[in-house]
Amino acid sequence: MSQARHPLLRTLTAFTPASTARALRHVARGAHLLMLIAPLLRFFIDFQTYLVTTMRNGGFTEGQKVSRMLIGMGDSVFSNVIPLWITFALIWFFAEWSARIADRQGGKQ
Amino acid sequence: MTPQQENDMLLHRVNRFARISIFAGILIAVLSLIYSVLEVKSSPVYHALRDSRYDGVREALSFLTRFAREGASSGLYLIGIAVLALLIVRIASAGVKYRWLPRLDDAFVKSATTVSTVIVAYALLYALLACFVFANAASTAVHEWVRYFSAHTSAQLYSAIGATNMAIRWLLGGLTRFFMFVLGAHMIRILLLMPSGSDVEAPRSAEVKA
């Protein structure tokens, strides 16, 4: 148990297996949720930025619409969306795996 | 092939891959150094520095900042991950069933395996793309250097340095992402394959006394 004097500090530094497992489960759940939401948001932001930039530069010209948009969105998916998904997937895996270790240390009997 | 043989083969492969990654990390750090020098030389800051508007300390700081940013964020990062992977391989190949290892249910193993597969697929795709872009940038750089050696103008020199920078940048990015993602995916696989401590029997007190 933590030896800190202040109750808030005591709460923050009380690393029992059960509290660690609980905290890690929260992280894992959050990361799992963000695995779904964050890439979609990122795609939306890229799409919006792409549209705004195109409109500022005089809009689409005939014959370029589909191909340019596909290239722009493909770049967004490849460079931003997938790496974001992978980042949250890795956080989810390591948090969940560590939570299970905490369980074995007495977090969940 | 038995699961044990598959496990051993995976460990052997990751062990080899992690060692290669350490060499790749060193290579990336050295390339970052070259990149930093070229980047500084082609930047407006360098020309200002050369005209003695700034002192030598600022020049050195500017160079070190660039090196720290490029080199530390790629090469040293990769070396760190490779050492972590080697550590995991050592633990897994020790053949000891650790009590602290987590119990993993099928649903978790399945999800984590899917994640690792996606990561490997992305790493391969990224490497392929980086290869194409690097080849394109490298050919441009060679072309620019040839033009510089025939004309010997400073504009040609900066253009050649800029093209070389671009080629090195893609090489660094491609190598780093490929090694880091593949190592990450393999670390997940090894952690999933590690023998769980659940089947380790606690020594009975009588046996301990005896």
Boltz contact constraints between the chains, C-beta under 6 A:
constraints:
  - contact:
      token1: [A, 82]
      token2: [B, 122]
      max_distance: 6.0
  - contact:
      token1: [A, 86]
      token2: [B, 119]
      max_distance: 6.0
  - contact:
      token1: [A, 89]
      token2: [B, 115]
      max_distance: 6.0
  - contact:
      token1: [A, 93]
      token2: [B, 112]
      max_distance: 6.0
  - contact:
      token1: [A, 93]
      token2: [B, 188]
      max_distance: 6.0
  - contact:
      token1: [A, 100]
      token2: [B, 102]
      max_distance: 6.0
  - contact:
      token1: [A, 101]
      token2: [B, 100]
      max_distance: 6.0
  - contact:
      token1: [A, 101]
      token2: [B, 102]
      max_distance: 6.0
  - contact:
      token1: [A, 104]
      token2: [B, 100]
      max_distance: 6.0
